[in-house]
Amino acid sequence: MLRVFQVLILWLAGLGAATQFAKIAVPFPELVLLYPDHTEAMGWLLSIISLIGALLGALSGAIVGRVGPMKLLIFGLCLGGAISVFQATWPGFYIMLASRFVEGLSHLAIVVAAPTLIAQITTGKARNIAMVLWSTFFGVAFALNAWIGLPMIAAFGLTTFFLLHGFLMLGVAGVILICRMRVQFASDTKPWRWAEVLNVHLRTYRSPFVSAPAVGWFFYTLTFVSLLAILPGRLPEDISAHVAGLMPLAGIVLSWIAVPVLLNVMPCVAVINLGFGLGIFSISGAFLGLPLEIVCVLLFAVLGLVQGGSFAAVPILNQTAEAQALSYGAMAQMGNAGNLLGTPVLLAVLWRVDEAGMLLSITGIYAIAILAHTALARQRAAQTNSA
């Protein structure tokens, strides 16, 4: 039972990290009203948190090897909690933007350290289930923020919402400290030079085992947050909030039901590619007359296979804690790059073409993801056969 509690509290840390995105994306119209002179730059208020992760994500896996996942996680939670409390004072737009940039350090630390700890304190089928649970942290956070956060904001205001997020992150940090999780992790004490920083990236992305989950994750995150921000606004006002909550929840449900079963009968990468393929199939429904709200829920449901399969792939493809940390770091880097680029890119496509053009571009993104995973699978097979 202790292990179950530890996994759950680490998952709660993930909810706090995901809410760093959701607290901007979900009440986006209300935030625009707070900064009416900067409406054109508001998209960056959502995505700039990804900049540090896009730059340093792969390196964060190596940082785990230096300071250990526990210290890094506590740092991320405390920093994130403090920044959220500061943001509740509603500073000027550019100070708010700068705080979001620094908040990226917190987010990166949490999303690399927490799954590394989960992978270390669980084994076998329990690890697969735990990683599927971890993969739901983004979807659960967005659903909770849509269904609970929006009514809270309506009743008590954005200030209370941001303060609650900050204090909850600090509280989770305190509980994790009390838990005193013990993991075996070799500490790297060699001094770093620029050549070593470059070497970390080369080791990460040259390996088809370490890099594979991250490569697919980039194409997934290129659409996840951006579509949660864009698609509900394309729906009738009376159903948009409900659909915004159902979209991530649908992915969570299918991930929980299907991924642990599928991992017993097919490789983890096949599960990921199945999710991308079904995503293309779901989007095609919009061109066949299926109502957009159904397409939205169906698309996010099948993308749950990509969620669960990608996080489960890290410990399946990589056996050592150090390799897992590098792989989670690469996922953080590629995920942040996708989040950083996704909303501005898809909005640009939507504004310059139309909704149909945006949906077609998403099918292209998923098709490239399938091709990339297929190519990396061939590389792994070639390396295994030559060993």
LORO-294098 format. One record per residue (C-alpha): residue number from 0; residue in one letter; x, y, z. Coordinates in nm, 3 decimals. Each point is the difference from the previous one (the first is absolute). Layout:
BEGIN
<atom k="NUM" r="A" px="X" py="Y" pz="Z"/>
...
! end
This chain:
BEGIN
<atom k="0" r="M" px="0.000" py="0.000" pz="0.000"/>
<atom k="1" r="L" px="0.291" py="0.235" pz="0.067"/>
<atom k="2" r="R" px="0.118" py="-0.033" pz="-0.361"/>
<atom k="3" r="V" px="-0.352" py="0.075" pz="-0.125"/>
<atom k="4" r="F" px="-0.013" py="0.313" pz="0.215"/>
<atom k="5" r="Q" px="0.345" py="0.108" pz="-0.122"/>
<atom k="6" r="V" px="-0.101" py="-0.042" pz="-0.365"/>
<atom k="7" r="L" px="-0.320" py="0.198" pz="0.062"/>
<atom k="8" r="I" px="0.181" py="0.289" pz="0.168"/>
<atom k="9" r="L" px="0.253" py="0.012" pz="-0.287"/>
<atom k="10" r="W" px="-0.295" py="0.007" pz="-0.239"/>
<atom k="11" r="L" px="-0.144" py="0.293" pz="0.197"/>
<atom k="12" r="A" px="0.331" py="0.179" pz="-0.059"/>
<atom k="13" r="G" px="-0.063" py="-0.058" pz="-0.371"/>
<atom k="14" r="L" px="-0.347" py="0.154" pz="0.032"/>
<atom k="15" r="G" px="0.165" py="0.309" pz="0.147"/>
<atom k="16" r="A" px="0.242" py="0.015" pz="-0.293"/>
<atom k="17" r="A" px="-0.277" py="-0.041" pz="-0.258"/>
<atom k="18" r="T" px="-0.205" py="0.270" pz="0.170"/>
<atom k="19" r="Q" px="0.286" py="0.238" pz="-0.075"/>
<atom k="20" r="F" px="-0.133" py="-0.023" pz="-0.357"/>
<atom k="21" r="A" px="-0.368" py="-0.049" pz="0.082"/>
<atom k="22" r="K" px="-0.023" py="0.304" pz="0.231"/>
<atom k="23" r="I" px="0.068" py="0.216" pz="-0.309"/>
<atom k="24" r="A" px="-0.167" py="-0.206" pz="-0.275"/>
<atom k="25" r="V" px="-0.332" py="-0.076" pz="0.173"/>
<atom k="26" r="P" px="-0.089" py="0.353" pz="0.126"/>
<atom k="27" r="F" px="0.166" py="0.158" pz="-0.305"/>
<atom k="28" r="P" px="-0.282" py="0.250" pz="-0.077"/>
<atom k="29" r="E" px="0.007" py="0.129" pz="0.360"/>
<atom k="30" r="L" px="0.377" py="0.050" pz="-0.017"/>
<atom k="31" r="V" px="-0.032" py="0.192" pz="-0.326"/>
<atom k="32" r="L" px="-0.229" py="0.244" pz="0.184"/>
<atom k="33" r="L" px="0.272" py="0.056" pz="0.261"/>
<atom k="34" r="Y" px="0.251" py="0.103" pz="-0.268"/>
<atom k="35" r="P" px="-0.214" py="0.171" pz="-0.267"/>
<atom k="36" r="D" px="0.298" py="0.187" pz="-0.149"/>
<atom k="37" r="H" px="0.186" py="-0.324" pz="-0.080"/>
<atom k="38" r="T" px="-0.262" py="-0.219" pz="-0.166"/>
<atom k="39" r="E" px="0.223" py="-0.085" pz="-0.296"/>
<atom k="40" r="A" px="0.276" py="-0.128" pz="0.230"/>
<atom k="41" r="M" px="-0.225" py="-0.200" pz="0.234"/>
<atom k="42" r="G" px="0.080" py="-0.325" pz="-0.181"/>
<atom k="43" r="W" px="0.357" py="0.032" pz="0.126"/>
<atom k="44" r="L" px="-0.126" py="0.027" pz="0.358"/>
<atom k="45" r="L" px="-0.119" py="-0.357" pz="-0.047"/>
<atom k="46" r="S" px="0.293" py="-0.143" pz="-0.191"/>
<atom k="47" r="I" px="0.311" py="0.182" pz="0.129"/>
<atom k="48" r="I" px="0.011" py="-0.235" pz="0.301"/>
<atom k="49" r="S" px="0.118" py="-0.262" pz="-0.251"/>
<atom k="50" r="L" px="0.305" py="0.198" pz="-0.112"/>
<atom k="51" r="I" px="0.239" py="-0.116" pz="0.273"/>
<atom k="52" r="G" px="-0.114" py="-0.358" pz="-0.043"/>
<atom k="53" r="A" px="0.051" py="0.021" pz="-0.377"/>
<atom k="54" r="L" px="0.354" py="0.129" pz="0.053"/>
<atom k="55" r="L" px="0.111" py="-0.209" pz="0.299"/>
<atom k="56" r="G" px="-0.233" py="-0.300" pz="0.010"/>
<atom k="57" r="A" px="0.254" py="-0.260" pz="-0.111"/>
<atom k="58" r="L" px="0.255" py="0.145" pz="0.242"/>
<atom k="59" r="S" px="-0.247" py="-0.037" pz="0.286"/>
<atom k="60" r="G" px="0.035" py="-0.376" pz="-0.015"/>
<atom k="61" r="A" px="0.371" py="0.038" pz="0.067"/>
<atom k="62" r="I" px="-0.076" py="0.251" pz="0.278"/>
<atom k="63" r="V" px="-0.204" py="-0.273" pz="0.170"/>
<atom k="64" r="G" px="0.319" py="-0.205" pz="0.001"/>
<atom k="65" r="R" px="0.179" py="0.278" pz="0.187"/>
<atom k="66" r="V" px="-0.248" py="0.107" pz="0.266"/>
<atom k="67" r="G" px="-0.234" py="-0.301" pz="0.009"/>
<atom k="68" r="P" px="-0.371" py="-0.006" pz="-0.096"/>
<atom k="69" r="M" px="-0.127" py="0.071" pz="0.353"/>
<atom k="70" r="K" px="0.189" py="0.328" pz="0.047"/>
<atom k="71" r="L" px="-0.091" py="0.112" pz="-0.351"/>
<atom k="72" r="L" px="-0.369" py="-0.074" pz="0.055"/>
<atom k="73" r="I" px="-0.014" py="0.191" pz="0.331"/>
<atom k="74" r="F" px="0.176" py="0.294" pz="-0.165"/>
<atom k="75" r="G" px="-0.250" py="0.000" pz="-0.288"/>
<atom k="76" r="L" px="-0.305" py="-0.014" pz="0.226"/>
<atom k="77" r="C" px="0.121" py="0.273" pz="0.236"/>
<atom k="78" r="L" px="0.102" py="0.231" pz="-0.284"/>
<atom k="79" r="G" px="-0.327" py="-0.058" pz="-0.183"/>
<atom k="80" r="G" px="-0.207" py="0.061" pz="0.311"/>
<atom k="81" r="A" px="0.181" py="0.324" pz="0.081"/>
<atom k="82" r="I" px="-0.036" py="0.131" pz="-0.356"/>
<atom k="83" r="S" px="-0.372" py="-0.077" pz="-0.012"/>
<atom k="84" r="V" px="-0.051" py="0.193" pz="0.325"/>
<atom k="85" r="F" px="0.198" py="0.293" pz="-0.145"/>
<atom k="86" r="Q" px="-0.205" py="-0.007" pz="-0.323"/>
<atom k="87" r="A" px="-0.317" py="0.036" pz="0.209"/>
<atom k="88" r="T" px="0.109" py="0.361" pz="0.066"/>
<atom k="89" r="W" px="-0.055" py="0.066" pz="-0.375"/>
<atom k="90" r="P" px="0.321" py="0.185" pz="-0.090"/>
<atom k="91" r="G" px="0.041" py="0.186" pz="-0.330"/>
<atom k="92" r="F" px="-0.018" py="-0.208" pz="-0.317"/>
<atom k="93" r="Y" px="0.373" py="-0.021" pz="-0.066"/>
<atom k="94" r="I" px="0.078" py="-0.090" pz="0.362"/>
<atom k="95" r="M" px="-0.273" py="-0.265" pz="-0.021"/>
<atom k="96" r="L" px="0.158" py="-0.127" pz="-0.322"/>
<atom k="97" r="A" px="0.342" py="-0.015" pz="0.168"/>
<atom k="98" r="S" px="-0.148" py="-0.192" pz="0.294"/>
<atom k="99" r="R" px="-0.146" py="-0.251" pz="-0.246"/>
<atom k="100" r="F" px="0.344" py="-0.043" pz="-0.155"/>
<atom k="101" r="V" px="0.152" py="-0.077" pz="0.343"/>
<atom k="102" r="E" px="-0.295" py="-0.226" pz="0.075"/>
<atom k="103" r="G" px="0.129" py="-0.216" pz="-0.283"/>
<atom k="104" r="L" px="0.287" py="-0.107" pz="0.230"/>
<atom k="105" r="S" px="-0.252" py="-0.129" pz="0.251"/>
<atom k="106" r="H" px="-0.202" py="-0.183" pz="-0.263"/>
<atom k="107" r="L" px="0.307" py="-0.164" pz="-0.152"/>
<atom k="108" r="A" px="0.130" py="-0.118" pz="0.337"/>
<atom k="109" r="I" px="-0.332" py="-0.162" pz="0.091"/>
<atom k="110" r="V" px="-0.073" py="-0.177" pz="-0.330"/>
<atom k="111" r="V" px="0.349" py="-0.155" pz="-0.009"/>
<atom k="112" r="A" px="0.049" py="-0.088" pz="0.368"/>
<atom k="113" r="A" px="-0.348" py="-0.135" pz="0.084"/>
<atom k="114" r="P" px="-0.026" py="-0.271" pz="-0.270"/>
<atom k="115" r="T" px="0.362" py="-0.100" pz="0.066"/>
<atom k="116" r="L" px="-0.095" py="-0.061" pz="0.364"/>
<atom k="117" r="I" px="-0.314" py="-0.191" pz="-0.101"/>
<atom k="118" r="A" px="0.202" py="-0.225" pz="-0.233"/>
<atom k="119" r="Q" px="0.245" py="-0.072" pz="0.282"/>
<atom k="120" r="I" px="-0.250" py="-0.086" pz="0.276"/>
<atom k="121" r="T" px="-0.214" py="-0.232" pz="-0.217"/>
<atom k="122" r="T" px="0.069" py="-0.314" pz="-0.205"/>
<atom k="123" r="G" px="-0.167" py="-0.226" pz="-0.256"/>
<atom k="124" r="K" px="-0.372" py="0.042" pz="-0.068"/>
<atom k="125" r="A" px="-0.028" py="0.238" pz="0.293"/>
<atom k="126" r="R" px="0.248" py="0.228" pz="-0.178"/>
<atom k="127" r="N" px="-0.205" py="-0.012" pz="-0.322"/>
<atom k="128" r="I" px="-0.314" py="0.098" pz="0.193"/>
<atom k="129" r="A" px="0.188" py="0.272" pz="0.189"/>
<atom k="130" r="M" px="0.140" py="0.148" pz="-0.322"/>
<atom k="131" r="V" px="-0.346" py="-0.003" pz="-0.158"/>
<atom k="132" r="L" px="-0.123" py="0.188" pz="0.307"/>
<atom k="133" r="W" px="0.284" py="0.250" pz="-0.035"/>
<atom k="134" r="S" px="-0.081" py="0.049" pz="-0.369"/>
<atom k="135" r="T" px="-0.345" py="0.129" pz="0.098"/>
<atom k="136" r="F" px="0.130" py="0.295" pz="0.205"/>
<atom k="137" r="F" px="-0.047" py="0.255" pz="-0.278"/>
<atom k="138" r="G" px="-0.347" py="-0.119" pz="-0.095"/>
<atom k="139" r="V" px="-0.123" py="-0.027" pz="0.358"/>
<atom k="140" r="A" px="0.134" py="0.346" pz="0.083"/>
<atom k="141" r="F" px="-0.176" py="0.160" pz="-0.296"/>
<atom k="142" r="A" px="-0.327" py="-0.181" pz="0.075"/>
<atom k="143" r="L" px="0.010" py="0.104" pz="0.368"/>
<atom k="144" r="N" px="0.084" py="0.358" pz="-0.091"/>
<atom k="145" r="A" px="-0.291" py="0.010" pz="-0.245"/>
<atom k="146" r="W" px="-0.255" py="-0.161" pz="0.231"/>
<atom k="147" r="I" px="0.111" py="0.125" pz="0.341"/>
<atom k="148" r="G" px="0.234" py="0.290" pz="-0.076"/>
<atom k="149" r="L" px="-0.239" py="0.200" pz="-0.218"/>
<atom k="150" r="P" px="-0.286" py="-0.004" pz="0.256"/>
<atom k="151" r="M" px="0.255" py="0.090" pz="0.270"/>
<atom k="152" r="I" px="0.121" py="0.295" pz="-0.207"/>
<atom k="153" r="A" px="-0.358" py="0.112" pz="-0.058"/>
<atom k="154" r="A" px="-0.070" py="-0.016" pz="0.374"/>
<atom k="155" r="F" px="0.327" py="0.120" pz="0.156"/>
<atom k="156" r="G" px="0.207" py="0.153" pz="-0.281"/>
<atom k="157" r="L" px="0.330" py="-0.074" pz="-0.172"/>
<atom k="158" r="T" px="0.206" py="0.112" pz="0.300"/>
<atom k="159" r="T" px="-0.139" py="-0.278" pz="0.222"/>
<atom k="160" r="F" px="0.049" py="-0.250" pz="-0.284"/>
<atom k="161" r="F" px="0.370" py="0.085" pz="-0.040"/>
<atom k="162" r="L" px="0.060" py="0.010" pz="0.377"/>
<atom k="163" r="L" px="-0.160" py="-0.342" pz="0.045"/>
<atom k="164" r="H" px="0.223" py="-0.146" pz="-0.272"/>
<atom k="165" r="G" px="0.310" py="0.143" pz="0.165"/>
<atom k="166" r="F" px="-0.084" py="-0.123" pz="0.350"/>
<atom k="167" r="L" px="-0.096" py="-0.347" pz="-0.127"/>
<atom k="168" r="M" px="0.339" py="-0.037" pz="-0.172"/>
<atom k="169" r="L" px="0.177" py="0.099" pz="0.322"/>
<atom k="170" r="G" px="-0.216" py="-0.246" pz="0.193"/>
<atom k="171" r="V" px="0.084" py="-0.286" pz="-0.237"/>
<atom k="172" r="A" px="0.371" py="0.083" pz="0.042"/>
<atom k="173" r="G" px="-0.042" py="-0.034" pz="0.376"/>
<atom k="174" r="V" px="-0.174" py="-0.338" pz="-0.027"/>
<atom k="175" r="I" px="0.269" py="-0.135" pz="-0.235"/>
<atom k="176" r="L" px="0.268" py="0.109" pz="0.248"/>
<atom k="177" r="I" px="-0.179" py="-0.192" pz="0.275"/>
<atom k="178" r="C" px="-0.024" py="-0.311" pz="-0.221"/>
<atom k="179" r="R" px="0.383" py="-0.025" pz="-0.028"/>
<atom k="180" r="M" px="0.001" py="-0.215" pz="-0.313"/>
<atom k="181" r="R" px="0.325" py="-0.191" pz="-0.039"/>
<atom k="182" r="V" px="0.127" py="-0.080" pz="-0.350"/>
<atom k="183" r="Q" px="0.328" py="-0.133" pz="-0.132"/>
<atom k="184" r="F" px="0.154" py="0.273" pz="-0.212"/>
<atom k="185" r="A" px="0.366" py="0.036" pz="-0.094"/>
<atom k="186" r="S" px="0.116" py="0.359" pz="0.051"/>
<atom k="187" r="D" px="0.213" py="0.164" pz="-0.269"/>
<atom k="188" r="T" px="0.249" py="0.238" pz="0.163"/>
<atom k="189" r="K" px="0.228" py="0.074" pz="-0.297"/>
<atom k="190" r="P" px="0.027" py="0.372" pz="-0.084"/>
<atom k="191" r="W" px="-0.204" py="0.104" pz="-0.303"/>
<atom k="192" r="R" px="0.142" py="0.170" pz="-0.303"/>
<atom k="193" r="W" px="-0.169" py="0.111" pz="-0.320"/>
<atom k="194" r="A" px="0.124" py="-0.317" pz="-0.169"/>
<atom k="195" r="E" px="-0.182" py="-0.208" pz="0.262"/>
<atom k="196" r="V" px="-0.322" py="0.198" pz="-0.054"/>
<atom k="197" r="L" px="0.026" py="-0.077" pz="-0.372"/>
<atom k="198" r="N" px="0.081" py="-0.362" pz="0.077"/>
<atom k="199" r="V" px="-0.318" py="-0.038" pz="0.206"/>
<atom k="200" r="H" px="-0.209" py="0.104" pz="-0.300"/>
<atom k="201" r="L" px="0.196" py="-0.225" pz="-0.234"/>
<atom k="202" r="R" px="-0.035" py="-0.300" pz="0.231"/>
<atom k="203" r="T" px="-0.371" py="0.067" pz="0.035"/>
<atom k="204" r="Y" px="-0.100" py="0.054" pz="-0.362"/>
<atom k="205" r="R" px="0.240" py="-0.245" pz="-0.161"/>
<atom k="206" r="S" px="-0.158" py="-0.283" pz="0.194"/>
<atom k="207" r="P" px="-0.320" py="-0.136" pz="-0.161"/>
<atom k="208" r="F" px="-0.083" py="-0.145" pz="0.344"/>
<atom k="209" r="V" px="0.040" py="0.320" pz="0.205"/>
<atom k="210" r="S" px="-0.141" py="0.241" pz="-0.258"/>
<atom k="211" r="A" px="-0.297" py="-0.196" pz="-0.139"/>
<atom k="212" r="P" px="-0.261" py="0.098" pz="0.263"/>
<atom k="213" r="A" px="0.104" py="0.366" pz="-0.032"/>
<atom k="214" r="V" px="-0.019" py="0.011" pz="-0.379"/>
<atom k="215" r="G" px="-0.361" py="-0.120" pz="-0.003"/>
<atom k="216" r="W" px="-0.080" py="0.220" pz="0.299"/>
<atom k="217" r="F" px="0.102" py="0.311" pz="-0.196"/>
<atom k="218" r="F" px="-0.267" py="-0.061" pz="-0.264"/>
<atom k="219" r="Y" px="-0.258" py="-0.080" pz="0.268"/>
<atom k="220" r="T" px="0.065" py="0.317" pz="0.202"/>
<atom k="221" r="L" px="0.007" py="0.209" pz="-0.316"/>
<atom k="222" r="T" px="-0.379" py="-0.044" pz="-0.002"/>
<atom k="223" r="F" px="-0.113" py="-0.085" pz="0.355"/>
<atom k="224" r="V" px="0.003" py="0.333" pz="0.188"/>
<atom k="225" r="S" px="-0.061" py="0.201" pz="-0.317"/>
<atom k="226" r="L" px="-0.313" py="-0.196" pz="-0.091"/>
<atom k="227" r="L" px="-0.129" py="0.025" pz="0.358"/>
<atom k="228" r="A" px="0.035" py="0.377" pz="-0.030"/>
<atom k="229" r="I" px="-0.134" py="0.031" pz="-0.358"/>
<atom k="230" r="L" px="-0.269" py="-0.263" pz="-0.063"/>
<atom k="231" r="P" px="-0.245" py="0.081" pz="0.286"/>
<atom k="232" r="G" px="-0.013" py="0.357" pz="-0.131"/>
<atom k="233" r="R" px="-0.123" py="-0.134" pz="-0.335"/>
<atom k="234" r="L" px="-0.302" py="-0.162" pz="0.168"/>
<atom k="235" r="P" px="-0.335" py="0.149" pz="0.108"/>
<atom k="236" r="E" px="0.041" py="0.189" pz="0.327"/>
<atom k="237" r="D" px="-0.252" py="-0.215" pz="0.188"/>
<atom k="238" r="I" px="0.206" py="-0.319" pz="-0.048"/>
<atom k="239" r="S" px="0.358" py="0.126" pz="-0.031"/>
<atom k="240" r="A" px="0.087" py="-0.027" pz="0.372"/>
<atom k="241" r="H" px="-0.144" py="-0.352" pz="0.026"/>
<atom k="242" r="V" px="0.190" py="-0.117" pz="-0.308"/>
<atom k="243" r="A" px="0.321" py="0.165" pz="0.129"/>
<atom k="244" r="G" px="-0.029" py="-0.218" pz="0.310"/>
<atom k="245" r="L" px="-0.098" py="-0.315" pz="-0.189"/>
<atom k="246" r="M" px="0.286" py="0.016" pz="-0.250"/>
<atom k="247" r="P" px="0.288" py="-0.079" pz="0.241"/>
<atom k="248" r="L" px="-0.224" py="-0.225" pz="0.210"/>
<atom k="249" r="A" px="-0.076" py="-0.217" pz="-0.306"/>
<atom k="250" r="G" px="0.374" py="-0.051" pz="-0.052"/>
<atom k="251" r="I" px="0.048" py="-0.096" pz="0.363"/>
<atom k="252" r="V" px="-0.283" py="-0.257" pz="-0.007"/>
<atom k="253" r="L" px="0.123" py="-0.173" pz="-0.317"/>
<atom k="254" r="S" px="0.360" py="0.013" pz="0.121"/>
<atom k="255" r="W" px="-0.094" py="-0.171" pz="0.327"/>
<atom k="256" r="I" px="-0.221" py="-0.262" pz="-0.164"/>
<atom k="257" r="A" px="0.200" py="-0.081" pz="-0.311"/>
<atom k="258" r="V" px="0.371" py="0.070" pz="0.050"/>
<atom k="259" r="P" px="0.078" py="-0.255" pz="0.278"/>
<atom k="260" r="V" px="-0.185" py="-0.268" pz="-0.202"/>
<atom k="261" r="L" px="0.162" py="0.092" pz="-0.332"/>
<atom k="262" r="L" px="0.349" py="0.003" pz="0.155"/>
<atom k="263" r="N" px="-0.047" py="-0.370" pz="0.079"/>
<atom k="264" r="V" px="-0.061" py="-0.090" pz="-0.365"/>
<atom k="265" r="M" px="0.195" py="0.255" pz="-0.208"/>
<atom k="266" r="P" px="0.316" py="0.212" pz="0.025"/>
<atom k="267" r="C" px="-0.025" py="0.339" pz="0.167"/>
<atom k="268" r="V" px="0.087" py="0.184" pz="-0.322"/>
<atom k="269" r="A" px="-0.276" py="-0.184" pz="-0.185"/>
<atom k="270" r="V" px="-0.245" py="0.131" pz="0.263"/>
<atom k="271" r="I" px="0.127" py="0.354" pz="-0.061"/>
<atom k="272" r="N" px="-0.030" py="-0.030" pz="-0.379"/>
<atom k="273" r="L" px="-0.349" py="-0.147" pz="0.038"/>
<atom k="274" r="G" px="-0.098" py="0.314" pz="0.189"/>
<atom k="275" r="F" px="0.138" py="0.230" pz="-0.269"/>
<atom k="276" r="G" px="-0.168" py="-0.205" pz="-0.274"/>
<atom k="277" r="L" px="-0.336" py="0.009" pz="0.175"/>
<atom k="278" r="G" px="0.052" py="0.375" pz="0.047"/>
<atom k="279" r="I" px="0.020" py="0.042" pz="-0.378"/>
<atom k="280" r="F" px="-0.312" py="-0.213" pz="-0.034"/>
<atom k="281" r="S" px="-0.184" py="0.213" pz="0.259"/>
<atom k="282" r="I" px="0.083" py="0.327" pz="-0.175"/>
<atom k="283" r="S" px="-0.128" py="-0.140" pz="-0.328"/>
<atom k="284" r="G" px="-0.343" py="-0.013" pz="0.165"/>
<atom k="285" r="A" px="-0.014" py="0.381" pz="-0.012"/>
<atom k="286" r="F" px="0.019" py="-0.016" pz="-0.380"/>
<atom k="287" r="L" px="-0.274" py="-0.266" pz="-0.010"/>
<atom k="288" r="G" px="-0.254" py="0.214" pz="0.184"/>
<atom k="289" r="L" px="0.058" py="-0.116" pz="0.357"/>
<atom k="290" r="P" px="-0.076" py="0.286" pz="0.248"/>
<atom k="291" r="L" px="0.317" py="0.173" pz="0.117"/>
<atom k="292" r="E" px="-0.074" py="-0.064" pz="0.368"/>
<atom k="293" r="I" px="-0.004" py="-0.376" pz="-0.064"/>
<atom k="294" r="V" px="0.320" py="0.023" pz="-0.203"/>
<atom k="295" r="C" px="0.166" py="0.189" pz="0.288"/>
<atom k="296" r="V" px="-0.088" py="-0.264" pz="0.262"/>
<atom k="297" r="L" px="0.078" py="-0.293" pz="-0.231"/>
<atom k="298" r="L" px="0.339" py="0.147" pz="-0.098"/>
<atom k="299" r="F" px="0.110" py="0.054" pz="0.358"/>
<atom k="300" r="A" px="-0.126" py="-0.345" pz="0.097"/>
<atom k="301" r="V" px="0.225" py="-0.181" pz="-0.249"/>
<atom k="302" r="L" px="0.292" py="0.229" pz="0.081"/>
<atom k="303" r="G" px="-0.016" py="-0.160" pz="0.346"/>
<atom k="304" r="L" px="0.181" py="-0.293" pz="-0.161"/>
<atom k="305" r="V" px="0.288" py="0.234" pz="-0.084"/>
<atom k="306" r="Q" px="0.001" py="0.138" pz="0.356"/>
<atom k="307" r="G" px="0.017" py="-0.333" pz="0.177"/>
<atom k="308" r="G" px="0.216" py="-0.173" pz="-0.259"/>
<atom k="309" r="S" px="0.263" py="0.275" pz="-0.005"/>
<atom k="310" r="F" px="0.062" py="0.011" pz="0.374"/>
<atom k="311" r="A" px="-0.008" py="-0.380" pz="0.027"/>
<atom k="312" r="A" px="0.255" py="-0.018" pz="-0.284"/>
<atom k="313" r="V" px="0.274" py="0.171" pz="0.204"/>
<atom k="314" r="P" px="0.062" py="-0.281" pz="0.256"/>
<atom k="315" r="I" px="-0.083" py="-0.267" pz="-0.259"/>
<atom k="316" r="L" px="0.264" py="0.122" pz="-0.246"/>
<atom k="317" r="N" px="0.252" py="0.115" pz="0.264"/>
<atom k="318" r="Q" px="0.101" py="-0.224" pz="0.289"/>
<atom k="319" r="T" px="0.227" py="0.221" pz="0.215"/>
<atom k="320" r="A" px="-0.108" py="0.295" pz="0.215"/>
<atom k="321" r="E" px="0.250" py="0.227" pz="-0.177"/>
<atom k="322" r="A" px="-0.132" py="-0.091" pz="-0.346"/>
<atom k="323" r="Q" px="-0.357" py="0.048" pz="0.123"/>
<atom k="324" r="A" px="0.086" py="0.345" pz="0.136"/>
<atom k="325" r="L" px="0.156" py="0.097" pz="-0.334"/>
<atom k="326" r="S" px="-0.309" py="-0.127" pz="-0.182"/>
<atom k="327" r="Y" px="-0.239" py="0.191" pz="0.227"/>
<atom k="328" r="G" px="0.220" py="0.306" pz="-0.045"/>
<atom k="329" r="A" px="-0.027" py="-0.036" pz="-0.376"/>
<atom k="330" r="M" px="-0.377" py="-0.039" pz="0.032"/>
<atom k="331" r="A" px="-0.008" py="0.319" pz="0.206"/>
<atom k="332" r="Q" px="0.209" py="0.180" pz="-0.263"/>
<atom k="333" r="M" px="-0.206" py="-0.118" pz="-0.296"/>
<atom k="334" r="G" px="-0.327" py="0.044" pz="0.189"/>
<atom k="335" r="N" px="0.086" py="0.356" pz="0.089"/>
<atom k="336" r="A" px="0.110" py="0.069" pz="-0.357"/>
<atom k="337" r="G" px="-0.335" py="-0.132" pz="-0.122"/>
<atom k="338" r="N" px="-0.193" py="0.206" pz="0.256"/>
<atom k="339" r="L" px="0.206" py="0.309" pz="-0.085"/>
<atom k="340" r="L" px="-0.063" py="-0.025" pz="-0.373"/>
<atom k="341" r="G" px="-0.342" py="-0.164" pz="-0.011"/>
<atom k="342" r="T" px="-0.238" py="0.285" pz="0.085"/>
<atom k="343" r="P" px="0.173" py="0.271" pz="-0.211"/>
<atom k="344" r="V" px="0.040" py="-0.238" pz="-0.298"/>
<atom k="345" r="L" px="-0.355" py="-0.136" pz="-0.001"/>
<atom k="346" r="L" px="-0.147" py="0.348" pz="0.057"/>
<atom k="347" r="A" px="0.205" py="0.128" pz="-0.295"/>
<atom k="348" r="V" px="-0.133" py="-0.283" pz="-0.218"/>
<atom k="349" r="L" px="-0.356" py="0.064" pz="0.119"/>
<atom k="350" r="W" px="0.019" py="0.373" pz="-0.069"/>
<atom k="351" r="R" px="0.169" py="-0.035" pz="-0.341"/>
<atom k="352" r="V" px="-0.203" py="-0.291" pz="-0.131"/>
<atom k="353" r="D" px="-0.304" py="-0.128" pz="0.189"/>
<atom k="354" r="E" px="-0.112" py="-0.268" pz="0.243"/>
<atom k="355" r="A" px="0.024" py="-0.272" pz="-0.265"/>
<atom k="356" r="G" px="0.358" py="0.100" pz="-0.081"/>
<atom k="357" r="M" px="0.092" py="-0.016" pz="0.368"/>
<atom k="358" r="L" px="-0.150" py="-0.348" pz="0.035"/>
<atom k="359" r="L" px="0.184" py="-0.120" pz="-0.311"/>
<atom k="360" r="S" px="0.328" py="0.131" pz="0.140"/>
<atom k="361" r="I" px="-0.061" py="-0.201" pz="0.318"/>
<atom k="362" r="T" px="-0.045" py="-0.321" pz="-0.200"/>
<atom k="363" r="G" px="0.334" py="0.076" pz="-0.166"/>
<atom k="364" r="I" px="0.163" py="0.042" pz="0.342"/>
<atom k="365" r="Y" px="-0.130" py="-0.339" pz="0.114"/>
<atom k="366" r="A" px="0.108" py="-0.170" pz="-0.324"/>
<atom k="367" r="I" px="0.356" py="0.131" pz="0.046"/>
<atom k="368" r="A" px="-0.005" py="-0.130" pz="0.359"/>
<atom k="369" r="I" px="-0.086" py="-0.350" pz="-0.122"/>
<atom k="370" r="L" px="0.280" py="0.010" pz="-0.257"/>
<atom k="371" r="A" px="0.251" py="0.121" pz="0.260"/>
<atom k="372" r="H" px="-0.091" py="-0.275" pz="0.248"/>
<atom k="373" r="T" px="0.021" py="-0.262" pz="-0.277"/>
<atom k="374" r="A" px="0.348" py="0.118" pz="-0.099"/>
<atom k="375" r="L" px="0.125" py="-0.005" pz="0.361"/>
<atom k="376" r="A" px="-0.142" py="-0.351" pz="0.051"/>
<atom k="377" r="R" px="0.206" py="-0.119" pz="-0.298"/>
<atom k="378" r="Q" px="0.311" py="0.158" pz="0.149"/>
<atom k="379" r="R" px="-0.058" py="-0.178" pz="0.331"/>
<atom k="380" r="A" px="-0.050" py="-0.332" pz="-0.177"/>
<atom k="381" r="A" px="0.321" py="0.050" pz="-0.199"/>
<atom k="382" r="Q" px="0.201" py="0.082" pz="0.316"/>
<atom k="383" r="T" px="-0.146" py="-0.297" pz="0.187"/>
<atom k="384" r="N" px="0.075" py="-0.241" pz="-0.283"/>
<atom k="385" r="S" px="0.359" py="0.125" pz="-0.034"/>
<atom k="386" r="A" px="0.070" py="-0.028" pz="0.373"/>
! end
